[in-house]
């Protein structure tokens, strides 16, 4: 009887180890979280009705870059390094901007474009530089599309249409092994829309 209980205990422990091991593998294969919970900040935009969390190793800057006809608001995340600070301050002449994660909010109540029309018919989408077709996805529980393109850097964009705003979330990178891609995936998982 004792041998049977030992065998059952061993089997139970083995099954639990397999479940935990599988969960760890699944978590790590998806890129994990952008950082530990103590190393994450949360950005909230009441104006555009969205939020996301990001690792504290990033510097966040935001600005209006539209023209008098329509707004285009951008939020830029760059790794907070001395070199990137010099670039942001214009003190690194002859150097391109750093790789980044950007959130762009484009006014869409004038033209009322569909997401397809915005992607295929505007330069803002950079889709003319795409490496292939866009594919359906979701972000923050909303229907979206994603595509990859190549310009100064390699890039991946996720775009979503919400009411009168088109959101474009883009990561630029140099190599597929760049850590910024894992951070981008982790950040996308935290995006929430409240409208």
TIFI-663056 format. One record per residue: residue in three letters; z, x, y of N, C-alpha, C in turn. Coordinates in steps of 0.2 Angstrom, whole numbers, plus 5000, padded with zeros to 4 digits. Atoms other than C-alpha are relative to their C-alpha. Layout:
<rs>
AlaZXYZXYZXY ...
</rs>
This chain:
<rs>
Unk500050044994500050005000500050045006 Unk500049964994500450145012499450045001 Unk500749964999498750235009499649955003 Unk500450054997497950065013500150005008 Unk499850004993498850055030499850065004 Unk500349944997498450235034499350005001 Unk500750015000496650205030499849955006 Unk500150044994496650055042500150025006 Unk499849974994497550145055499550055003 Unk500549954999496250285054499449975002 Unk500650044999494850165054500049975007 Unk499950034993495550075070499950065005 Unk500149944995495750245079499350025001 Unk500749985000494050295074499549955004 Unk500450054996493250135081500250005007 Unk499849994993494250155097499750065003 Unk500349934998493650335099499349995002 Unk500850014999491850275097499949965006 Unk500150054994492050135110500150045006 Unk499949964994492850255122499550055002 Unk500549954999491650385119499349975003 Unk500650034998490150265121500149985008 Unk499950024993490950205138499950065004 Unk500049944996491150375144499250035001 Unk500749985000489350425139499649955005 Unk500450044996488650265147500250015008 Unk499849994993489650295163499750075003 Unk500349944998489050475164499250005001 Unk500750015000487250435160499749965006 Unk500250044994487150315175500250045006 Unk499849974994487750445187500750005002 Unk499350004998489550395188500049975007 Unk499850024993490350345205499850055005 Unk500149954995489850435221500550055001 Unk499449955000491550515221500649964998 Unk499450045002493350475217500149955005 Unk499850054995494050325225500350025006 Unk499749974994495050435237499550045004 Unk500549964997493450525242499449955003 Unk500650054998492450365248500249975006 Unk499950044993492250285265499649944999 Unk500450065000491550105267499849995007 Unk500350024994490350055280499949935000 Unk500150075000490249875286499749995007 Unk500450024994488949805298500149925000 Unk500050074998489449635305499449975003 Unk500650024997487849625314499549994995 Unk500550015005486749645299500349974994 Unk499750035006487949575286500050034994 Unk500049965006488049715274500550055000 Unk499549955000489249845268499850054994 Unk500149955006489150005256500650055001 Unk499549945000490350145251499650064999 Unk500449945000489850325252500550064999 Unk499549945001490650495247500250035007 Unk499849974993491650575262499650075001 Unk500449934998490550735260499449995004 Unk500650014996489250645270500249985007 Unk499950024993489150625289499649945001 Unk500350064998488650455295499850005007 Unk500250024993487650425311499649945000 Unk500450064999486850265317499750005007 Unk500450014994485650225330499549955000 Unk500550044999484450105337499350045001 Unk500649964999482650175335499449965002 Unk500650054999481550025339499850015007 Unk500350004993480549995354500249935004 Unk499850064996480649855367499849934997 Unk500350065003479649735356500549974994 Unk499650025006480849735341500550064998 Unk499549955002482349825334499950034994 Unk500049965006482449955321500650045000 Unk499349975000484250005317500050044994 Unk500049965006484550155306500750034999 Unk499449975002486050225297499850064996 Unk500249945004485850405291500650044997 Unk499549965004486950495278499750074999 Unk500249935002486750685277500750044998 Unk499449965003487950805268500250045007 Unk499749974994489150865281500150084999 Unk500049925001488751055281499950035007 Unk500149974994488751175295499250005002 Unk500750004999486851195293499749935002 Unk500250074998486551005294500349985007 Unk499850024994487650995309499650035006 Unk500549974995486551125318499449965001 Unk500650044999485051025314500149945004 Unk499850064996485850865320500050015008 Unk499949994993486250945336499550045004 Unk500649964997484551025339500150075001 Unk499849934999485251195337499750054994 Unk500349975005484151245322499350005001 Unk500750014999482451265329499550024994 Unk500549985006480951275317500249974994 Unk499750025007481951185303499949925000 Unk500050075001481551015297500649974999 Unk499450035001482850885295500250004993 Unk499849995007483950885280499849944996 Unk500150065004483750775265500649955001 Unk499550054997484650615268499949934996 Unk500050075002485050435263500049965006 Unk500050044994484550315276499949924998 Unk500150075000484750125278499749985006 Unk500350024994483550045290499949935000 Unk500150084999483549865296499549995005 Unk500650024996481849805303500049935002 Unk500150074998481749655313499449974997 Unk500550035004480649535304499949925003 Unk500150074998480749365314499449995004 Unk500650014996479249395325499449994995 Unk500650015004477949425311500249964994 Unk499850035006478949345297499650024994 Unk500449985006478149455284500449994993 Unk499750005006478449445266500250074998 Unk499949935002479149595257499450044998 Unk500749975002477449635250499650025006 Unk500449994994476649615267500350065004 Unk499649954997477949735274499850074997 Unk500149945004477749865260499350025001 Unk500749985001475849865259499750005007 Unk500350004993475449835278500350035006 Unk499749974995476649935288500150084998 Unk499949935001476850125291500750014998 Unk499350005001478750095291500250014993 Unk499850005007478750075272499850074996 Unk500349945003477850245268499749994993 Unk500350015006477050155254499350034999 Unk500649975000475450235258500050074997 Unk499849935004476250395251500249994993 Unk499750025007476750305235499750044995 Unk500349965006476550395218499849944995 Unk500250055005476350225209500249935003 Unk499850074997476650035211500749995001 Unk499350014999478249965217500249954994 Unk499750045005479349875204500649965002 Unk499550044998480549735205500750034997 Unk499349985002482449775205500449955004 Unk499550044995483949705214500550055003 Unk499549964996485249775226500549955003 Unk499550054997486849685231499949934998 Unk500150065003486349545220499449965003 Unk500650034997484749515230499450034997 Unk500649985003482949525223499750065005 Unk500349944996482149695229499550034996 Unk500649965003480749815225500250075001 Unk499949935000480850005222499350044999 Unk500649965001479550135223500150075003 Unk499949934998479350325225499450025004 Unk500549974995478350425238500150075001 Unk499949934998478050595243499750025007 Unk500249984994477950665260500250075002 Unk499749934999478850815268500550014994 Unk499649995006480150785254499849944995 Unk500050065005480150675238500449955002 Unk499650054998480850505241500049944995 Unk500050065004481350345233500349955005 Unk499950064996481450175242500249944997 Unk499950065003482250015238500049955007 Unk500150054994481749865250500249934998 Unk499850075002482449695251499949965007 Unk500150054994482049545263500649955000 Unk499450044999483549455270499949965006 Unk500150044994483249305282499550035005 Unk500549974995482449395297500050075001 Unk499949925000482849575292499750024994 Unk500249965006481949695280500550065000 Unk499649945001483149825273499650044996 Unk500349955004482449985267500650054999 Unk499549955002483650105258499650064997 Unk500549955003482850275255500550064999 Unk499749935001483450445248499450055000 Unk500549945001482450605251500350054997 Unk499749955004482650745240499550064999 Unk500449945002481850915234499850004993 Unk500049995007482150915216500349944996 Unk499750065003482450775203500850024998 Unk499349985002484150875199500450005006 Unk499650004994484750855217500649954999 Unk499450045001486550785217499949945005 Unk500150064995485950665232499749944996 Unk500250055004485050565219500549964996 Unk499450045003486650525209500449965005 Unk499650044995487550485225499649945003 Unk500450064998486050365230500149954995 Unk499950055005486250275214500749975000 Unk499350024999488150265216500149965006 Unk500050044994487950205234499749934999 Unk500450065001486650075229500549954996 Unk499650055004487949995216500549975005 Unk499550034995489149965231499749965005 Unk500350044994487949885243500249924998 Unk499950075000488449705247499849975006 Unk500250044994487649575258500449945000 Unk499650064999488649435265499649945003 Unk500550064997487149325271499649974995 
</rs>
